[in-house]
């Protein structure tokens, strides 16, 4: 049967939800889908689909961000939400969708692609010409030992206390610019992007600030663990510990563990509050999307940068 690849329109999103539920057991809500793909200030996301006889056999999304690299501020593309129907696997559908997405992303101004693959790493690196850029080690702090001994399907953060940040502004941009030289190549955290990524999201992120410094936390159940995810932490060492403590206060009694990826210069703050490195890593791969593009080898990504679920 002929395989037809095309960019999916809004009217086809119900098919995307159905395929995601069938293949992964989860999907975005309509509100999440619209926020994530339609409202990104860096540019609208792309959703490509592969149909066989009118049936959606595979899907792959691409979202954009700006990143600081040695070449300056550049647009980068992240492939996200890949799924292939069980009966259509082993036919190269993901590879075809990814190559189409790369071409469209390049046409939209993206010079580099970045991905955090799991089972698809061999396809990215072995077939599609991507390169390994290392791995991010997850740090964790147990909060409820009993909870860690049993699998959970629910959980959350504590009730809001009224001191949450309701808008990012110039001071928060400046705080990030002051630490960026240590982070080297990373996603640019301007106010418009931060407000979209966290505060306009329907996913329940909570942000806390002290001056221009800030931290962002959300709740996620992953592999049966109810976790408070420290998505972002920006600020000088004296403030880091206080903001981390505020994130832990939000999680205490409501999550089994807190997890994070410390940025350069932050390990001391995490250690002081009981975090420790775990064996779990998130792999990072990348690809230059244009012949003249340079793919930096050393990057820093926070868990917020990888939070596409």
N, C-alpha and C positions, 0 to 999 in steps of 0.2 A: 504494500500500500504506500502511496506517495506521501512523503513527509513535507508539510508546508510550514515554513518559519515566518513569523510576522510579529510586529510590535502589537501588543494587546491593548485594546481600548477599554475605557471604563465599563462599558456594557458587558465585557467579558470577565470582569473581576470575580463574579460568582463562580465561574469555572476554576479560577485560580484558588479560591478558598477551598473548593471541593477537592482539588488535587492535593493541596497542602495537607488537608485533614486526612486524606486517604493514605498519603505516603509518609508523613511525619507525625501524625496524630495531633498537630496543632496548626493554627493559622492566626493571622492578624484579624482584629475586628475591622469593620468598615472604617471606623474613625482612625484607627492606627494606620491602615493602608493609605488613606487620604493624606494624613499628616506626613507619613514617611516618604511617600513617593511624589506627592503633589506640591507640598508647601516648603520644601527645602530652599533656603535663600540662595544656595549655590547653584541651583538648577533642578528642574524636575527630574525625577528618577525615570528609568526605563524598565519596562517589563516585556520580555520576549517570550513567546510561546511557540511550541511545535505541535501541530495538529495532524492527526491521521484520520481521514474520513470524517472530519468535523469534531472528533474527540481530542481534547487537550491531553497530549502525551507527555509533555515536559514544559517546564517554566523556569525562567531565570531572571532575576531583577538586577539592576545596577543603580547605585546611588553615588552622589558626588560630594566631595569636600575640597576645601583648599588646604594645601599643606605647605609648610616651610621646608625648603630643600636648599642645597648649596646654589641652585640656579635662581632662587627667589621664591616668590609665592606662586605655586602652580596648582592647577586643578588635577585631582586624582579621582579614580573611579574604584568603587568597591562592588564586586559581584556578590549578590545576596539572594537568599531564599530560592536555592536551586532544588528542584524536585522532578523526578521522572516516574511515570506510572510503572508499576511492577512488571507488567507484561511488555513494556517497551524498552527495558534496560538492555545493556550490552550491545547497543546499536549506535553508540556515538552521539546520542541526542544532546547530552550535556555539552560535549565538545563543540558541536555545531552551534548551539545557542551561545556559548561563551565567545566563540570567534565572531559571531554577529554582533554581540554586545560590545566587544572590544573595538570593532570598526566604528560603531555608532558613538561610543564613548570618545574615541579619538576625534571624530568629526565634531563632537560637542566641546572639544577643547581640552580633554583629559590627556595628560602626557604620560602618566604612570598608572598602572593598575595594582591594587593591593588586595590580598585576600587572606582570610584566616581559615584555611581548609581543614577538614577532618578526614573523612574517607576519600575526599576528592583530591588530596594532595598529589597522588601519583599521576592523575590526569593533568593537573595544572603543570607539574614539573616535567613529567615524562612525555606528554603529548603536545602540550600547548605552548611550550617554550618559556614558562615562568621559572623564576629562580628562588631558591630558599634564602630567606633573609633572617633566619634564626627563629627563636621561640621565646615567648614571654612566660615566665614562671609565676604561677598563682601563689599568693600568700594568703594565709587564713588564720582566723582566730576563732576557736570554739566559743559558743555562747551558752548552749544548752546541751550537755553531753548526752542526756537521755534522748533528746531529739535526733542526735546524730546516729543513734543505734537503730532507728526505725525509719523507713521510707515515708515521706509525706507528700501530699498533693496540694497542700494549702499552706497558708502562713501570711505574714505581712509585716509592715512596720507599725509602730505605735501610733496612736492618734496624734494628729498634728498639734503642735504646741503654740503656733502663732508667731514664731520667730523665723519662719522660713523666708528665704529670699524670693521676691516675686518678680524681679526683673534684673537681668545682667546689664551692665553699663560700661562706660569708658574706664572706670577704675578697675574693673575686673579684667578688661582687655590689657591694661597696663601691668597688672600683676602677672598675667601670663607672659607678656613680653619680657619681663625681668627674669623669668626662669627658663625661657625658651632656649637660650644659648646652651644650657646644660642638657636640655632634652634633644637638641640637634634637630633631626628631621622628624616632624610631627604634624598632626592636624592643627590648622590655624584656629584659634579660639577667639574670634571676634564676637562682639555682643549679639549680632544678628544670628549667627550660627548657634551660639550657646542658648539663646532664648528659644529658638526653634527646637534644638536637639533635646533640651531638658524641660523647660518651663511651659512650652506649648504642647508638649507630648501628652497623649491620654494615658501613658503608662505609669503615672504616679511617681515620677522622680521628685526628690526633695533636695533643695539647695540651701546651704547655710553660708553666711559670709561674715568676715571680720575685716572691716576696711575693704580693700580690693581683693583680699584673699578669699577663696571659696572652696567648698566641697559639695559633691553631689552624691546622693545615695538612693538606691531603689531596692525593692524586694524581688526575688526571683526564686522559684522552685526549680532546681536543676538536678537531675538524676536522684530524685528523692530527698534532696537536702534543701531545707528552707534557709535561704541565704540572703543576708544584707550585702549588696554589692556596692562597694565604694567606686563609683564610676569616674570621678574626677577629684583631684586635690591639687590646688594651685596656691602657692604662697611661700614665704620664707620659713626657715626651720622653726623659729619661735612660735609661729601660728599653726603650723601643721598639726601638732599634737592636740591643740584645743579643738580644731575642726574635726579631726578624727574622733576625738572623744564625743563630740556632738553627734556624729554619725552612729557611733556605737550606742549612745543613749536612745536614739531613734529605733534601734534594732533590739535592744535588751528586752527579753521576755517575749519577743514576737518572732525571732528568727533563731535558728540553731547555730549558725556560724556567720561570720563576716569575712568577705573575700575582697582582694584588691591586687593590683599590680603597682608596686611603688615606683614612682618616677625617680630619676637620678637625684640624689640629695635628700631622699625621703625615707630611706630604710631605717634610720635611727628613730624617727617618730613612730613608725610601725612597730618596731621591736619593743619600744617603751610601753606600748599598749597591748602587748601580748600576741602580736602577729608573728608568724614564722613561715618560711618558704615551704611549699608542698612539692610533691613529685609531679604535679599536674602542670602541663605547659600548653600554651596556645601557639601553634605554628604560624609563621608569617611568610607569605610568598609574594613576589612582585614581578612586574613585567613592564618594560618600556613600551608604550603604545605608539610611539613615533620613531622613525629611524634616527633622528637627531636627539632624542631624549636620553637623559642620563638617569639610571636607576640607582639612587643612593642605597648603600648596603646596611647602614645603621639607622634604626628608627626607634622612637618610643611611641607606644600606643597605650592608652589607659583602657580599663575595662569598658568605659563608656564609649570609646571609639570602636570597640568590637561588638557592642550591644545591639545586634540587629534582630534579635528574637522578640 
